[in-house]
Amino acid sequence: MKEENKKIYKEPIKTEMETNINVIYSENVFEIYTNNVSLQRQLNKIIGEPIEEYKIKRSIAGSKWKISLNDQSKINKIVLRAKIFEEK
């Protein structure tokens, strides 16, 4: 059986690894972008598929999620369960 959901991630150069968290009040949105592979995998499990994946050839180089500020349960899951502040 072929693994259709198998994702291939491109590991960033350590000095280029980044995670950006923005709260856009005018759009009522909590936005996360990361190119950290382990965090991308965690967020996929915790809150689901990203709205956008940035690719280099067939590999995912970064992912972006947008969550409504009204969706407090997802935001709580991210803060409590994702290792956003863990240094590699």
C-alpha atoms as one frame of an Amber mdcrd trajectory, in Angstrom:
protein
   0.000   0.000   0.000   1.388   3.390  -1.007   1.836   5.983   1.750  -0.085
   8.944   0.334   0.260  11.199   3.372   4.018  10.719   3.760   5.556  14.185
   3.794   9.176  14.933   3.007  10.640  17.882   4.884  13.780  19.819   4.023
  15.941  20.353   7.099  16.961  24.057   7.273  20.496  25.200   7.963  20.665
  25.626  11.734  21.382  29.382  11.537  18.393  29.837   9.189  15.838  28.009
  11.336  12.954  30.269  12.312   9.472  30.322  13.788   7.299  33.419  13.520
   4.134  33.927  15.542   1.915  36.873  14.619  -1.338  38.061  16.102  -3.171
  40.064  13.455  -5.952  41.812  15.347  -7.488  43.481  12.280  -8.067  40.007
  10.769  -8.759  38.287  14.123  -6.027  35.748  13.308  -3.229  33.947  15.157
  -0.605  33.016  12.523   2.363  30.661  12.813   5.122  30.115  10.247   8.000
  27.717  10.833  10.704  25.917   8.905  11.607  23.795  11.959  10.864  20.212
  10.861  10.025  18.798  14.290   7.690  21.715  15.048   5.974  21.333  11.656
   5.287  17.669  12.437   4.008  18.519  15.931   1.676  21.223  14.662   0.325
  18.886  11.964  -0.638  16.422  14.718  -1.942  19.023  17.174  -3.943  21.405
  14.950  -4.034  19.772  11.522  -2.817  20.602   8.058  -1.267  24.030   7.377
  -2.980  26.513   5.072   0.233  26.813   3.077   3.367  24.731   2.555   6.455
  26.248   0.986   8.314  23.697  -1.126  11.724  23.295  -2.667  11.230  20.701
  -5.386   9.338  17.896  -3.601  10.407  18.742  -0.043   8.530  20.988   2.372
  10.774  23.874   3.432   8.250  25.647   5.684   4.595  25.686   6.738   2.048
  28.324   7.757  -1.069  28.001   9.902  -3.769  30.613  10.493  -6.122  30.165
  13.420  -9.038  32.381  14.361  -8.515  34.178  17.665 -11.972  32.867  18.588
 -10.668  29.267  18.431  -9.227  29.283  21.942  -8.986  25.473  22.152  -6.515
  25.282  19.239  -4.459  28.185  20.557  -4.326  26.549  24.002  -3.178  23.254
  22.440  -0.383  25.044  20.615   0.832  26.874  23.705   0.579  23.844  25.999
   1.633  20.959  23.746   3.863  22.285  20.949   7.525  22.735  21.776   7.695
  26.214  20.264  10.202  27.584  22.747  12.510  24.560  22.735  15.971  25.371
  21.449  17.700  22.849  19.204
